[in-house]
Amino acid sequence: MNYGLVAAGYLVGSIPFGYLIAMWLGAGDIRTKGSGNIGATNVVRSVGAAAGAMTFLLDFFKGTLVVYAADRTAGLDTAAAVAVAAVLGHNFPVWLRFKGGRGVAVGAGVFMALTPPAVAIVLGIFAVVVATTRIVSLASLIASGAFPVIAWYFYGAPRTVIVAGVIVVGLIFARHSSNINRLIRGKEPRFGHRSHN
């Protein structure tokens, strides 16, 4: 295990692109707008679609690149640990007093480097749920929750990847606790409305 790469994974994951893009566009501190989240959904709602798309892509590919580099240089075990570290960095960035995103985009990105077909299916599930319900949090929970099963059952992903996937899904669900409560109560807003998501 290369712990230096794991630490690097955390630091790369902690780059707060949503915060930086909002500041760059003159929209101010994204943490004071909407849900206070630095992720793509809040950026779309608070700054605009283009800024949100840019945030999603940068969050996604920061995960992909750091895990791909770890896999190529140090092997699968380190790459799986880097995947978890990158999501932890995004969710709890040291630069923003550990108040970050929910880990969906970066979570998809880290596993794109390890099991691309499974991630492609998960992104498809996400798109279908958003299109039919317009509830991003529900799509995030369903798609991320399906990932370990899809990676294991359909693609035979190594045990290390499955374990990392389960941990990342746990992190995503933990960061969606308020959304889960609103979903249970039928109070979760649909995409396009001002909300707390």
Phi and psi restraints in degrees (value plus and minus 20) as a CYANA .aco file:
   2 ASN   PHI    -117.5   -77.5
   2 ASN   PSI      79.2   119.2
   3 TYR   PHI     -92.0   -52.0
   3 TYR   PSI     -44.4    -4.4
   4 GLY   PHI     -83.6   -43.6
   4 GLY   PSI     -60.8   -20.8
   5 LEU   PHI     -89.1   -49.1
   5 LEU   PSI     -55.1   -15.1
   6 VAL   PHI     -82.7   -42.7
   6 VAL   PSI     -63.8   -23.8
   7 ALA   PHI     -83.2   -43.2
   7 ALA   PSI     -59.9   -19.9
   8 ALA   PHI     -83.3   -43.3
   8 ALA   PSI     -57.2   -17.2
   9 GLY   PHI     -80.5   -40.5
   9 GLY   PSI     -62.3   -22.3
  10 TYR   PHI     -81.1   -41.1
  10 TYR   PSI     -66.5   -26.5
  11 LEU   PHI     -86.3   -46.3
  11 LEU   PSI     -61.6   -21.6
  12 VAL   PHI     -85.9   -45.9
  12 VAL   PSI     -63.8   -23.8
  13 GLY   PHI     -80.9   -40.9
  13 GLY   PSI     -49.1    -9.1
  14 SER   PHI    -102.0   -62.0
  14 SER   PSI     -22.5    17.5
  15 ILE   PHI     -83.2   -43.2
  15 ILE   PSI      95.5   135.5
  16 PRO   PHI    -107.5   -67.5
  16 PRO   PSI      55.9    95.9
  17 PHE   PHI     -79.9   -39.9
  17 PHE   PSI     -59.0   -19.0
  18 GLY   PHI     -79.9   -39.9
  18 GLY   PSI     -64.1   -24.1
  19 TYR   PHI     -82.6   -42.6
  19 TYR   PSI     -66.7   -26.7
  20 LEU   PHI     -86.2   -46.2
  20 LEU   PSI     -60.9   -20.9
  21 ILE   PHI     -85.8   -45.8
  21 ILE   PSI     -63.6   -23.6
  22 ALA   PHI     -81.2   -41.2
  22 ALA   PSI     -62.2   -22.2
  23 MET   PHI     -85.8   -45.8
  23 MET   PSI     -62.4   -22.4
  24 TRP   PHI     -81.9   -41.9
  24 TRP   PSI     -55.4   -15.4
  25 LEU   PHI    -106.6   -66.6
  25 LEU   PSI     -17.4    22.6
  26 GLY   PHI      59.7    99.7
  26 GLY   PSI      -2.3    37.7
  27 ALA   PHI    -108.9   -68.9
  27 ALA   PSI     -23.2    16.8
  28 GLY   PHI      64.8   104.8
  28 GLY   PSI    -185.7  -145.7
  29 ASP   PHI     -97.0   -57.0
  29 ASP   PSI      92.5   132.5
  30 ILE   PHI     -80.8   -40.8
  30 ILE   PSI     -42.6    -2.6
  31 ARG   PHI     -90.6   -50.6
  31 ARG   PSI     -33.2     6.8
  32 THR   PHI    -119.3   -79.3
  32 THR   PSI     -13.6    26.4
  33 LYS   PHI    -141.6  -101.6
  33 LYS   PSI     127.8   167.8
  34 GLY   PHI      35.5    75.5
  34 GLY   PSI    -143.7  -103.7
  35 SER   PHI     -99.0   -59.0
  35 SER   PSI     -31.8     8.2
  36 GLY   PHI      61.9   101.9
  36 GLY   PSI     -15.5    24.5
  37 ASN   PHI    -106.8   -66.8
  37 ASN   PSI     129.6   169.6
  38 ILE   PHI    -114.1   -74.1
  38 ILE   PSI     -17.3    22.7
  39 GLY   PHI     -99.2   -59.2
  39 GLY   PSI     156.1   196.1
  40 ALA   PHI     -82.5   -42.5
  40 ALA   PSI     -58.2   -18.2
  41 THR   PHI     -81.6   -41.6
  41 THR   PSI     -66.2   -26.2
  42 ASN   PHI     -89.1   -49.1
  42 ASN   PSI     -52.4   -12.4
  43 VAL   PHI     -86.6   -46.6
  43 VAL   PSI     -61.6   -21.6
  44 VAL   PHI     -78.7   -38.7
  44 VAL   PSI     -67.8   -27.8
  45 ARG   PHI     -88.9   -48.9
  45 ARG   PSI     -54.9   -14.9
  46 SER   PHI    -118.4   -78.4
  46 SER   PSI     -45.1    -5.1
  47 VAL   PHI    -140.1  -100.1
  47 VAL   PSI     -60.8   -20.8
  48 GLY   PHI     124.5   164.5
  48 GLY   PSI     143.4   183.4
  49 ALA   PHI     -84.2   -44.2
  49 ALA   PSI     -62.1   -22.1
  50 ALA   PHI     -83.7   -43.7
  50 ALA   PSI     -63.7   -23.7
  51 ALA   PHI     -84.1   -44.1
  51 ALA   PSI     -58.8   -18.8
  52 GLY   PHI     -86.2   -46.2
  52 GLY   PSI     -61.5   -21.5
  53 ALA   PHI     -83.9   -43.9
  53 ALA   PSI     -61.0   -21.0
  54 MET   PHI     -83.3   -43.3
  54 MET   PSI     -61.2   -21.2
  55 THR   PHI     -81.7   -41.7
  55 THR   PSI     -67.3   -27.3
  56 PHE   PHI     -78.4   -38.4
  56 PHE   PSI     -68.3   -28.3
  57 LEU   PHI     -84.2   -44.2
  57 LEU   PSI     -63.2   -23.2
  58 LEU   PHI     -87.9   -47.9
  58 LEU   PSI     -60.0   -20.0
  59 ASP   PHI     -84.6   -44.6
  59 ASP   PSI     -62.3   -22.3
  60 PHE   PHI     -81.3   -41.3
  60 PHE   PSI     -72.3   -32.3
  61 PHE   PHI     -97.9   -57.9
  61 PHE   PSI     -41.3    -1.3
  62 LYS   PHI     -84.0   -44.0
  62 LYS   PSI     -56.0   -16.0
  63 GLY   PHI     -88.4   -48.4
  63 GLY   PSI     -66.2   -26.2
  64 THR   PHI     -79.7   -39.7
  64 THR   PSI     -67.9   -27.9
  65 LEU   PHI     -86.5   -46.5
  65 LEU   PSI     -62.9   -22.9
  66 VAL   PHI     -89.6   -49.6
  66 VAL   PSI     -55.9   -15.9
  67 VAL   PHI     -95.0   -55.0
  67 VAL   PSI     -59.3   -19.3
  68 TYR   PHI     -79.5   -39.5
  68 TYR   PSI     -64.8   -24.8
  69 ALA   PHI     -82.3   -42.3
  69 ALA   PSI     -61.3   -21.3
  70 ALA   PHI     -86.1   -46.1
  70 ALA   PSI     -61.1   -21.1
  71 ASP   PHI     -83.1   -43.1
  71 ASP   PSI     -60.6   -20.6
  72 ARG   PHI     -92.8   -52.8
  72 ARG   PSI     -51.7   -11.7
  73 THR   PHI    -120.5   -80.5
  73 THR   PSI     -45.5    -5.5
  74 ALA   PHI    -152.3  -112.3
  74 ALA   PSI     -24.8    15.2
  75 GLY   PHI      78.3   118.3
  75 GLY   PSI     153.4   193.4
  76 LEU   PHI     -86.0   -46.0
  76 LEU   PSI     -60.9   -20.9
  77 ASP   PHI     -80.5   -40.5
  77 ASP   PSI     -65.7   -25.7
  78 THR   PHI     -86.1   -46.1
  78 THR   PSI     -59.8   -19.8
  79 ALA   PHI     -81.8   -41.8
  79 ALA   PSI     -60.2   -20.2
  80 ALA   PHI     -85.5   -45.5
  80 ALA   PSI     -59.6   -19.6
  81 ALA   PHI     -86.9   -46.9
  81 ALA   PSI     -58.1   -18.1
  82 VAL   PHI     -84.2   -44.2
  82 VAL   PSI     -56.9   -16.9
  83 ALA   PHI     -79.1   -39.1
  83 ALA   PSI     -67.2   -27.2
  84 VAL   PHI     -84.2   -44.2
  84 VAL   PSI     -62.5   -22.5
  85 ALA   PHI     -83.2   -43.2
  85 ALA   PSI     -58.2   -18.2
  86 ALA   PHI     -84.9   -44.9
  86 ALA   PSI     -59.9   -19.9
  87 VAL   PHI     -88.2   -48.2
  87 VAL   PSI     -60.6   -20.6
  88 LEU   PHI     -79.7   -39.7
  88 LEU   PSI     -61.6   -21.6
  89 GLY   PHI     -82.0   -42.0
  89 GLY   PSI     -62.0   -22.0
  90 HIS   PHI     -86.6   -46.6
  90 HIS   PSI     -63.1   -23.1
  91 ASN   PHI     -93.0   -53.0
  91 ASN   PSI     -52.6   -12.6
  92 PHE   PHI    -153.7  -113.7
  92 PHE   PSI      48.4    88.4
  93 PRO   PHI     -94.6   -54.6
  93 PRO   PSI     111.6   151.6
  94 VAL   PHI     -82.5   -42.5
  94 VAL   PSI     -49.2    -9.2
  95 TRP   PHI     -90.1   -50.1
  95 TRP   PSI     -43.7    -3.7
  96 LEU   PHI    -138.0   -98.0
  96 LEU   PSI      15.9    55.9
  97 ARG   PHI      35.0    75.0
  97 ARG   PSI      16.8    56.8
  98 PHE   PHI      46.4    86.4
  98 PHE   PSI       2.4    42.4
  99 LYS   PHI    -131.0   -91.0
  99 LYS   PSI      81.5   121.5
 100 GLY   PHI    -144.3  -104.3
 100 GLY   PSI    -162.1  -122.1
 101 GLY   PHI    -113.7   -73.7
 101 GLY   PSI    -183.3  -143.3
 102 ARG   PHI    -126.2   -86.2
 102 ARG   PSI     -26.3    13.7
 103 GLY   PHI      69.0   109.0
 103 GLY   PSI     -11.5    28.5
 104 VAL   PHI     -92.7   -52.7
 104 VAL   PSI     -72.7   -32.7
 105 ALA   PHI     -84.5   -44.5
 105 ALA   PSI     -68.3   -28.3
 106 VAL   PHI     -87.4   -47.4
 106 VAL   PSI     -52.4   -12.4
 107 GLY   PHI     -83.1   -43.1
 107 GLY   PSI     -63.1   -23.1
 108 ALA   PHI     -84.1   -44.1
 108 ALA   PSI     -60.0   -20.0
 109 GLY   PHI     -84.0   -44.0
 109 GLY   PSI     -61.7   -21.7
 110 VAL   PHI     -85.1   -45.1
 110 VAL   PSI     -56.1   -16.1
 111 PHE   PHI    -104.9   -64.9
 111 PHE   PSI     -34.1     5.9
 112 MET   PHI     -81.0   -41.0
 112 MET   PSI     -50.9   -10.9
 113 ALA   PHI     -95.1   -55.1
 113 ALA   PSI     -38.2     1.8
 114 LEU   PHI    -132.4   -92.4
 114 LEU   PSI     -55.4   -15.4
 115 THR   PHI    -168.3  -128.3
 115 THR   PSI      53.7    93.7
 116 PRO   PHI     -75.5   -35.5
 116 PRO   PSI     -62.2   -22.2
 117 PRO   PHI     -80.4   -40.4
 117 PRO   PSI     -60.6   -20.6
 118 ALA   PHI     -83.6   -43.6
 118 ALA   PSI     -60.8   -20.8
 119 VAL   PHI     -86.2   -46.2
 119 VAL   PSI     -57.6   -17.6
 120 ALA   PHI     -79.5   -39.5
 120 ALA   PSI     -62.4   -22.4
 121 ILE   PHI     -86.3   -46.3
 121 ILE   PSI     -62.7   -22.7
 122 VAL   PHI     -81.2   -41.2
 122 VAL   PSI     -62.5   -22.5
 123 LEU   PHI     -84.2   -44.2
 123 LEU   PSI     -55.3   -15.3
 124 GLY   PHI     -84.3   -44.3
 124 GLY   PSI     -63.1   -23.1
 125 ILE   PHI     -80.3   -40.3
 125 ILE   PSI     -65.2   -25.2
 126 PHE   PHI     -76.5   -36.5
 126 PHE   PSI     -67.9   -27.9
 127 ALA   PHI     -82.6   -42.6
 127 ALA   PSI     -61.5   -21.5
 128 VAL   PHI     -85.4   -45.4
 128 VAL   PSI     -64.3   -24.3
 129 VAL   PHI     -86.4   -46.4
 129 VAL   PSI     -60.8   -20.8
 130 VAL   PHI     -83.0   -43.0
 130 VAL   PSI     -63.0   -23.0
 131 ALA   PHI     -84.6   -44.6
 131 ALA   PSI     -54.2   -14.2
 132 THR   PHI    -110.2   -70.2
 132 THR   PSI     -48.3    -8.3
 133 THR   PHI    -135.0   -95.0
 133 THR   PSI     -44.3    -4.3
 134 ARG   PHI      39.3    79.3
 134 ARG   PSI       8.9    48.9
 135 ILE   PHI    -136.5   -96.5
 135 ILE   PSI      84.1   124.1
 136 VAL   PHI     -85.5   -45.5
 136 VAL   PSI     -60.0   -20.0
 137 SER   PHI     -83.8   -43.8
 137 SER   PSI     -60.3   -20.3
 138 LEU   PHI     -82.9   -42.9
 138 LEU   PSI     -63.6   -23.6
 139 ALA   PHI     -81.9   -41.9
 139 ALA   PSI     -61.2   -21.2
 140 SER   PHI     -82.8   -42.8
 140 SER   PSI     -63.2   -23.2
 141 LEU   PHI     -89.3   -49.3
 141 LEU   PSI     -64.1   -24.1
 142 ILE   PHI     -85.8   -45.8
 142 ILE   PSI     -67.3   -27.3
 143 ALA   PHI     -86.1   -46.1
 143 ALA   PSI     -66.6   -26.6
 144 SER   PHI     -87.0   -47.0
 144 SER   PSI     -58.9   -18.9
 145 GLY   PHI     -83.0   -43.0
 145 GLY   PSI     -50.1   -10.1
 146 ALA   PHI     -97.2   -57.2
 146 ALA   PSI     -39.4     0.6
 147 PHE   PHI     -77.9   -37.9
 147 PHE   PSI     -72.6   -32.6
 148 PRO   PHI     -78.8   -38.8
 148 PRO   PSI     -57.5   -17.5
 149 VAL   PHI     -87.1   -47.1
 149 VAL   PSI     -65.6   -25.6
 150 ILE   PHI     -83.5   -43.5
 150 ILE   PSI     -64.8   -24.8
 151 ALA   PHI     -82.7   -42.7
 151 ALA   PSI     -58.6   -18.6
 152 TRP   PHI     -98.6   -58.6
 152 TRP   PSI     -71.4   -31.4
 153 TYR   PHI     -94.6   -54.6
 153 TYR   PSI     -63.7   -23.7
 154 PHE   PHI    -111.5   -71.5
 154 PHE   PSI     -47.1    -7.1
 155 TYR   PHI    -143.6  -103.6
 155 TYR   PSI     -19.2    20.8
 156 GLY   PHI      37.0    77.0
 156 GLY   PSI      19.5    59.5
 157 ALA   PHI     -80.1   -40.1
 157 ALA   PSI     126.3   166.3
 158 PRO   PHI     -78.2   -38.2
 158 PRO   PSI     133.3   173.3
 159 ARG   PHI     -75.9   -35.9
 159 ARG   PSI     -58.2   -18.2
 160 THR   PHI     -78.9   -38.9
 160 THR   PSI     -61.0   -21.0
 161 VAL   PHI     -88.8   -48.8
 161 VAL   PSI     -60.4   -20.4
 162 ILE   PHI     -83.5   -43.5
 162 ILE   PSI     -64.3   -24.3
 163 VAL   PHI     -81.0   -41.0
 163 VAL   PSI     -65.8   -25.8
 164 ALA   PHI     -80.8   -40.8
 164 ALA   PSI     -58.9   -18.9
 165 GLY   PHI     -83.2   -43.2
 165 GLY   PSI     -62.3   -22.3
 166 VAL   PHI     -83.9   -43.9
 166 VAL   PSI     -60.5   -20.5
 167 ILE   PHI     -84.0   -44.0
 167 ILE   PSI     -65.1   -25.1
 168 VAL   PHI     -83.5   -43.5
 168 VAL   PSI     -61.7   -21.7
 169 VAL   PHI     -80.4   -40.4
 169 VAL   PSI     -60.4   -20.4
 170 GLY   PHI     -80.6   -40.6
 170 GLY   PSI     -61.2   -21.2
 171 LEU   PHI     -84.0   -44.0
 171 LEU   PSI     -61.9   -21.9
 172 ILE   PHI     -84.3   -44.3
 172 ILE   PSI     -65.2   -25.2
 173 PHE   PHI     -83.8   -43.8
 173 PHE   PSI     -59.7   -19.7
 174 ALA   PHI     -82.3   -42.3
 174 ALA   PSI     -59.8   -19.8
 175 ARG   PHI     -95.2   -55.2
 175 ARG   PSI     -33.2     6.8
 176 HIS   PHI    -121.2   -81.2
 176 HIS   PSI      -1.4    38.6
 177 SER   PHI     -78.6   -38.6
 177 SER   PSI     -61.6   -21.6
 178 SER   PHI     -87.7   -47.7
 178 SER   PSI     -56.9   -16.9
 179 ASN   PHI     -84.9   -44.9
 179 ASN   PSI     -60.7   -20.7
 180 ILE   PHI     -81.3   -41.3
 180 ILE   PSI     -62.6   -22.6
 181 ASN   PHI     -80.7   -40.7
 181 ASN   PSI     -62.5   -22.5
 182 ARG   PHI     -89.4   -49.4
 182 ARG   PSI     -56.2   -16.2
 183 LEU   PHI     -81.9   -41.9
 183 LEU   PSI     -63.1   -23.1
 184 ILE   PHI     -81.9   -41.9
 184 ILE   PSI     -57.5   -17.5
 185 ARG   PHI    -106.8   -66.8
 185 ARG   PSI     -21.6    18.4
 186 GLY   PHI      51.5    91.5
 186 GLY   PSI       5.4    45.4
 187 LYS   PHI    -130.8   -90.8
 187 LYS   PSI     -16.2    23.8
 188 GLU   PHI     -94.6   -54.6
 188 GLU   PSI     102.7   142.7
 189 PRO   PHI     -87.4   -47.4
 189 PRO   PSI     135.4   175.4
 190 ARG   PHI    -110.1   -70.1
 190 ARG   PSI     134.7   174.7
 191 PHE   PHI     -79.7   -39.7
 191 PHE   PSI     115.2   155.2
 192 GLY   PHI      86.1   126.1
 192 GLY   PSI     -33.9     6.1
 193 HIS   PHI    -122.9   -82.9
 193 HIS   PSI     132.6   172.6
 194 ARG   PHI     -83.9   -43.9
 194 ARG   PSI     114.1   154.1
 195 SER   PHI    -175.6  -135.6
 195 SER   PSI    -195.5  -155.5
 196 HIS   PHI    -123.1   -83.1
 196 HIS   PSI      -8.9    31.1
